[in-house]
Every structure is written in structure tokens, then in C-alpha cells.
Amino acid sequence: MTTLSDVAHRAGVSLATASRALNGAPGRQVRPELRDRVVRAARELAYQPHAAAQTMARGQANSLGLLVNDITDPFFAAVAAGVTAAAARQGCIVTLATTGVAAAAKAAVVNLLAGQRVRALVLAGGGPGHDPGLPELRAGLARLAESGVRVCAIGNQALRIDSIALPNRAGAAALADALLDLGHRRFAILAGPAEHPGMGCRADTFADRVRARGGEITARLATGMDRIAGRRATSRLLDRLPDVIFAANDLLALGALRALRDAGIVVPDRVGLASFGDSDALLDAFPRITSVFMDARWAGELAADLVLTPGAEPVELGFEIRLRDSTRRAGR
């Protein structure tokens, strides 16, 4: 097995110089010609560096921490795919943790990753706006930033760190406009948890735009975030169907579709259905569901680039309204 000493001997440099050339070290530089010799010798000898040694030399591991609320949610799965792809382009591996929405659980994982000396950290997903664990989480992120670790969030501006903002407000307003333009006037909203800021923003914005243009919100239901929650909430709407049910995420929409189908209610003949996210979870739904498309994988790539690329700036994710069979023009 080739050792670092073998590389140093082949390159004609000291062991310390070979280590600095391959592993890096804060405040220490190796002349370019020496680094080239060491790298060439390592390649010729098929030398594989020791990850723990590299971490000690650099003060950081070549890994990116990623925290998501729920990896089984299609949104977070797509985010993870994007983060992983972007990190791989920069020779960085990803350490993934599923934390749920509670800030205290996130804070515990942040502290664990700090002990592992991660190079960067991305947190995907919001949480309750008045979570008692939020100060602890913010403090842990501040300590990481002070140690030189770049951190950012996706869709959680309450953390007060750089963020890839989701188009919750703009997308919900545009969807409301599109449905109103089709002639729909009466809407029910499956709004997600009352304390969830992102889904609440979608529901609030949608309702405000509908009312501003003379439409009516017949019901707004606080729900969970999954298919079961969507199914249960929709069952409460069967006696007074609106023109369209708007679900604040795709999983709620799929649950709503199941409830309507079980009740013998045909979409869109008797009621329309729209959602937010347009994840791959909707691909097999029939009829095809109208949704606000936002590229979750691209959000993950943007976040990884933000924390790994010097000079990268936060942005807001774009969106597209995708009108499909579930919301045909009113008066059909």
C-alpha cells in the first residue's frame, strides 16, 4: 500500500510539504512547482489520501451536511438529488440527515456535524414560526459560520442565514390568477399545518388574490402535509364542493384526489383540483393535476453551489404554472 512517505520520496520533498500539497492547511502555502511534483508523484503511485488525515490538516472534512425535514417527501428527495449532484462536481460528498420540522432536532444534528468539521451545510424545509428551539438552532448555525463553515437554507428564511427562497407568494398568486381566468370563482384550500410558514404563505396569498378579484374562499382547512391528511380534509368538503380545491403541496393534492375518487366524484367534471410543487409524485395521477412547478432539484443545486462556491449569491427559485386536465375551463 502506497504511503504519503512514498509520495514525498518520489517527489523529492519533505513529508510535511507533501502533506500540505495534497491535504491543504490553513495559512500554509506550497509553491506551485512543488505541488505539481507531489500531485504527479501521487498519481504515478496511485496514492489514496486518508480522509481523517485530510480533515485534520485542513481543519475541515470535504463533506457537505444536508438536513431535510422528510426524505420520503418527493420535494426533499429532489432537493437531495440536486445537492448531491452539485457537491459531486466539486469533489464533495454529502452527509444527509432527516430531522423533522422541530428546530431542536435540527440543532442537535447541526452540533453533531460541527464536530465532524463539515465544509458546508444546507438546511432544506421550514418549521413552525414560533418554535421554542429556534434560538438554539440559530446559535448553532452562527457558531458554524464563525468557524468558517458556509451555511444556507432552502425555504426557511426564519433562520436569518443565506437562503434559496421558494416562490411561495409569487407562485400562489399566479395560480389564483390562472384559475380565475378560467372562470372559476369558488375555492377551498387545504392549507397544511397552521404553524408552517411556507405553506401558510401559499394559502394566504392564494386566498388574498382570489378575494381581490371577486372570488370566494368557501373553506380553508388546516391539515397535515401528507396524502392521508389531504384525504381526510377533502372528506369534509364533499357536502359543499367548490369549483376548485387548492392543495398547498402535491401530497395533499394526491390525498384529495383519492378522497374524491372514493366518493365517486369525477375530477374535473364536478370539482377541479390544483396543487403546488409539481413534483414527480404527480406523474401517475389521473387526471393530470394542475400545479405550480418549482424545480426542487435545481433548488438543491443552487444551494450547494451557494455554500461551496466563493462569491455565489442567494436567489429566489423560479416557477411555472402548469395548467392540466384537473382544472378545465369553467362552464364546461
Summary of the structure (lengths in Angstrom):
residues: 332
radius of gyration: 24.8
end to end distance: 74.1
largest distance: 83.3
contacts: 1189
relative contact order: 0.12
helix: 46%
strand: 16%
